[in-house]
Protein backbone atom coordinates (compact mmCIF):
# COMPACT_ATOMS: atom_id res chain seq x y z
CA UNK A 1 0.00 0.00 0.00
CA UNK A 2 1.34 3.44 -0.90
CA UNK A 3 1.72 6.29 1.55
CA UNK A 4 -1.19 8.09 -0.09
CA UNK A 5 -3.43 5.01 0.14
CA UNK A 6 -2.57 4.61 3.83
CA UNK A 7 -3.43 8.25 4.46
CA UNK A 8 -6.75 7.91 2.63
CA UNK A 9 -7.65 4.76 4.60
CA UNK A 10 -6.40 5.60 8.09
CA UNK A 11 -6.20 9.38 8.05
CA UNK A 12 -2.61 9.24 9.33
CA UNK A 13 0.81 8.25 8.03
CA UNK A 14 4.31 8.50 9.55
CA UNK A 15 7.40 9.65 7.65
CA UNK A 16 10.66 9.13 9.50
CA UNK A 17 13.79 11.28 9.27
CA UNK A 18 12.38 13.83 6.84
CA UNK A 19 14.26 16.87 8.15
CA UNK A 20 18.02 17.36 8.12
CA UNK A 21 19.91 18.60 11.18
CA UNK A 22 20.16 22.03 9.58
CA UNK A 23 16.42 22.20 8.90
CA UNK A 24 15.69 21.09 12.45
CA UNK A 25 17.91 23.78 13.93
CA UNK A 26 16.30 26.40 11.70
CA UNK A 27 12.83 25.46 12.96
CA UNK A 28 13.99 25.27 16.58
CA UNK A 29 15.23 28.84 16.22
CA UNK A 30 11.80 29.86 14.93
CA UNK A 31 10.21 28.08 17.91
CA UNK A 32 12.37 29.91 20.42
CA UNK A 33 11.73 33.29 18.76
CA UNK A 34 8.02 32.89 18.12
CA UNK A 35 6.78 31.04 21.17
CA UNK A 36 8.92 32.72 23.84
CA UNK A 37 7.66 30.66 26.77
CA UNK A 38 4.02 30.48 25.63
CA UNK A 39 2.24 27.19 24.88
CA UNK A 40 2.13 28.04 21.20
CA UNK A 41 2.05 30.72 18.53
CA UNK A 42 0.64 31.17 15.03
CA UNK A 43 3.53 31.83 12.66
CA UNK A 44 3.60 34.77 10.28
CA UNK A 45 6.59 36.46 8.67
CA UNK A 46 9.44 34.30 9.96
CA UNK A 47 12.49 34.38 7.74
CA UNK A 48 13.34 31.12 5.99
CA UNK A 49 10.14 29.31 6.96
CA UNK A 50 8.87 29.00 3.39
CA UNK A 51 12.15 27.38 2.34
CA UNK A 52 10.88 24.35 4.26
CA UNK A 53 7.11 24.70 3.86
CA UNK A 54 6.79 25.58 0.14
CA UNK A 55 6.51 22.82 -2.45
CA UNK A 56 10.23 23.38 -3.17
CA UNK A 57 10.98 22.59 0.47
CA UNK A 58 11.09 19.26 2.23
CA UNK A 59 7.76 19.55 4.08
CA UNK A 60 5.87 21.21 1.24
CA UNK A 61 7.16 18.64 -1.24
CA UNK A 62 5.70 15.89 0.92
CA UNK A 63 2.35 17.71 1.04
CA UNK A 64 2.41 18.01 -2.75
CA UNK A 65 3.20 14.32 -3.11
CA UNK A 66 0.14 13.48 -1.03
CA UNK A 67 -2.19 16.01 -2.67
CA UNK A 68 -1.05 18.08 -5.67
CA UNK A 69 1.56 20.61 -6.77
CA UNK A 70 -1.03 23.35 -6.22
CA UNK A 71 -0.90 22.82 -2.46
CA UNK A 72 0.40 25.54 -0.15
CA UNK A 73 0.59 26.14 3.60
CA UNK A 74 -2.51 27.98 4.81
CA UNK A 75 -1.72 27.95 8.54
CA UNK A 76 1.34 27.23 10.68
CA UNK A 77 1.30 26.92 14.47
CA UNK A 78 4.27 26.17 16.72
CA UNK A 79 3.44 24.27 19.90
CA UNK A 80 5.91 24.20 22.78
CA UNK A 81 4.94 21.90 25.64
CA UNK A 82 7.24 22.38 28.66
CA UNK A 83 7.25 21.55 32.40
CA UNK A 84 5.68 24.98 33.00
CA UNK A 85 3.13 24.60 30.20
CA UNK A 86 2.03 20.98 30.18
CA UNK A 87 -1.53 20.77 28.93
CA UNK A 88 -3.80 17.96 27.81
CA UNK A 89 -6.12 17.93 24.82
CA UNK A 90 -9.44 16.05 24.83
CA UNK A 91 -10.70 14.18 21.77
CA UNK A 92 -11.75 16.64 19.08
CA UNK A 93 -11.56 17.62 15.42
CA UNK A 94 -9.79 20.75 14.14
CA UNK A 95 -12.74 22.66 12.70
CA UNK A 96 -11.76 26.26 11.90
CA UNK A 97 -9.54 27.92 9.29
CA UNK A 98 -7.80 31.34 9.24
CA UNK A 99 -8.96 33.81 6.58
CA UNK A 100 -7.96 37.34 5.54
CA UNK A 101 -11.30 39.08 6.06
CA UNK A 102 -14.86 38.41 7.09
CA UNK A 103 -17.11 37.84 4.11
CA UNK A 104 -20.43 36.21 4.88
CA UNK A 105 -20.55 33.03 2.80
CA UNK A 106 -23.13 30.25 2.80
CA UNK A 107 -22.08 27.34 5.01
CA UNK A 108 -19.24 29.24 6.74
CA UNK A 109 -19.59 30.09 10.44
CA UNK A 110 -19.43 30.74 13.29
CA UNK A 111 -16.61 33.29 13.27
CA UNK A 112 -13.94 33.74 15.94
CA UNK A 113 -10.63 35.49 16.60
CA UNK A 114 -7.57 33.67 17.97
CA UNK A 115 -4.32 35.51 18.71
CA UNK A 116 -5.69 38.39 16.68
CA UNK A 117 -6.29 36.15 13.65
CA UNK A 118 -9.76 35.85 12.11
CA UNK A 119 -11.07 32.27 11.89
CA UNK A 120 -14.22 30.68 10.56
CA UNK A 121 -15.70 27.18 10.68
CA UNK A 122 -16.09 26.01 7.07
CA UNK A 123 -18.31 23.26 5.68
CA UNK A 124 -16.89 19.82 6.43
CA UNK A 125 -16.08 19.33 2.75
CA UNK A 126 -13.41 22.04 3.03
CA UNK A 127 -11.69 20.32 5.96
CA UNK A 128 -11.92 16.95 4.20
CA UNK A 129 -9.79 18.29 1.32
CA UNK A 130 -7.00 19.56 3.60
CA UNK A 131 -3.84 17.96 5.00
CA UNK A 132 -2.20 18.62 8.35
CA UNK A 133 1.50 17.92 8.84
CA UNK A 134 3.10 17.82 12.28
CA UNK A 135 6.87 18.33 12.22
CA UNK A 136 8.57 17.02 15.36
CA UNK A 137 11.45 19.14 16.63
CA UNK A 138 11.97 16.92 19.68
CA UNK A 139 11.66 13.17 20.17
CA UNK A 140 8.23 12.05 21.34
CA UNK A 141 8.06 8.77 23.23
CA UNK A 142 5.03 7.24 24.93
CA UNK A 143 5.50 9.47 28.02
CA UNK A 144 6.12 12.75 26.18
CA UNK A 145 2.52 13.59 25.22
CA UNK A 146 2.30 11.88 21.81
CA UNK A 147 -0.74 12.64 19.73
CA UNK A 148 -3.36 9.88 19.75
CA UNK A 149 -5.55 9.56 16.67
CA UNK A 150 -8.65 7.48 15.96
CA UNK A 151 -7.90 5.71 12.70
CA UNK A 152 -10.49 6.25 10.02
CA UNK A 153 -12.30 8.97 11.96
CA UNK A 154 -11.68 11.49 9.17
CA UNK A 155 -14.44 9.66 7.28
CA UNK A 156 -17.11 10.27 9.95
CA UNK A 157 -18.00 13.77 8.84
CA UNK A 158 -18.42 16.54 11.38
CA UNK A 159 -18.26 15.19 14.96
CA UNK A 160 -19.51 17.43 17.76
CA UNK A 161 -17.29 17.90 20.80
CA UNK A 162 -19.75 16.24 23.17
CA UNK A 163 -19.58 12.88 21.33
CA UNK A 164 -15.97 13.01 20.08
CA UNK A 165 -14.60 10.72 22.82
CA UNK A 166 -17.44 8.24 22.32
CA UNK A 167 -16.87 8.12 18.56
CA UNK A 168 -13.12 7.75 19.03
CA UNK A 169 -13.65 4.82 21.42
CA UNK A 170 -15.30 2.83 18.63
CA UNK A 171 -12.16 2.91 16.46
CA UNK A 172 -8.59 1.65 16.61
CA UNK A 173 -6.12 4.19 17.98
CA UNK A 174 -2.61 5.07 16.84
CA UNK A 175 -0.04 6.48 19.29
CA UNK A 176 2.04 8.85 17.17
CA UNK A 177 5.59 8.34 18.41
CA UNK A 178 8.38 10.22 16.66
CA UNK A 179 12.07 11.03 16.60
CA UNK A 180 13.28 14.60 16.08
CA UNK A 181 13.02 15.29 12.35
CA UNK A 182 10.10 12.90 11.79
CA UNK A 183 6.71 14.06 10.56
CA UNK A 184 3.19 12.74 10.81
CA UNK A 185 0.69 13.58 8.09
CA UNK A 186 -3.02 13.62 8.94
CA UNK A 187 -6.32 14.17 7.22
CA UNK A 188 -7.22 17.48 8.86
CA UNK A 189 -10.59 16.37 10.36
CA UNK A 190 -9.20 13.25 12.08
CA UNK A 191 -10.21 12.85 15.74
CA UNK A 192 -7.19 13.35 17.98
CA UNK A 193 -6.16 13.91 21.60
CA UNK A 194 -3.06 14.07 23.78
CA UNK A 195 -2.20 13.75 27.48
CA UNK A 196 0.14 15.76 29.63
CA UNK A 197 3.79 14.73 29.45
CA UNK A 198 4.77 12.55 32.42
CA UNK A 199 7.37 13.42 33.55
CA UNK A 200 7.04 16.97 32.17
CA UNK A 201 9.63 17.89 29.54
CA UNK A 202 9.93 19.86 26.34
CA UNK A 203 8.05 18.87 23.19
CA UNK A 204 8.14 21.29 20.25
CA UNK A 205 5.93 20.59 17.24
CA UNK A 206 5.32 22.66 14.12
CA UNK A 207 1.82 21.99 12.81
CA UNK A 208 1.08 23.10 9.24
CA UNK A 209 -2.24 22.92 7.38
CA UNK A 210 -2.12 22.59 3.59
CA UNK A 211 -4.76 23.17 0.92
CA UNK A 212 -4.59 22.94 -2.88
CA UNK A 213 -7.79 24.86 -3.62
CA UNK A 214 -9.31 28.32 -3.22
CA UNK A 215 -12.18 29.19 -0.91
CA UNK A 216 -15.60 30.20 -2.29
CA UNK A 217 -17.54 33.45 -2.03
CA UNK A 218 -14.53 35.78 -2.06
CA UNK A 219 -13.02 34.29 1.08
CA UNK A 220 -9.23 33.96 1.03
CA UNK A 221 -6.82 31.85 3.07
CA UNK A 222 -4.69 33.94 5.40
CA UNK A 223 -1.72 31.77 4.49
CA UNK A 224 1.77 31.75 5.98
CA UNK A 225 3.29 35.07 5.04
CA UNK A 226 7.05 34.98 5.31
CA UNK A 227 10.06 37.06 4.49
CA UNK A 228 13.12 35.87 2.64
Buried (B, 14 or more C-beta within 10 A) or exposed (E): EEBEEBBBBBBBBBBEEBBEEEBBEBBBEBBEEBBEEEBBBBBBEBEBBBBBBBBEBBBBBBBBBBBEEEBBBBBBBBBBBBEEBBEEBEBBBBBBBBBBEEBEBEEBEEEEEEEEBBBBBBBBEBBBBBBBBBBBBBBBBEEBBBBBBBBBBBBBEEBEEEEBBEBBEEBEBBEBBBEBBBBBBBBBBBBBBBBBBEEBBBBBBBBBBBBBEEBBEEBEBBBBEBEE
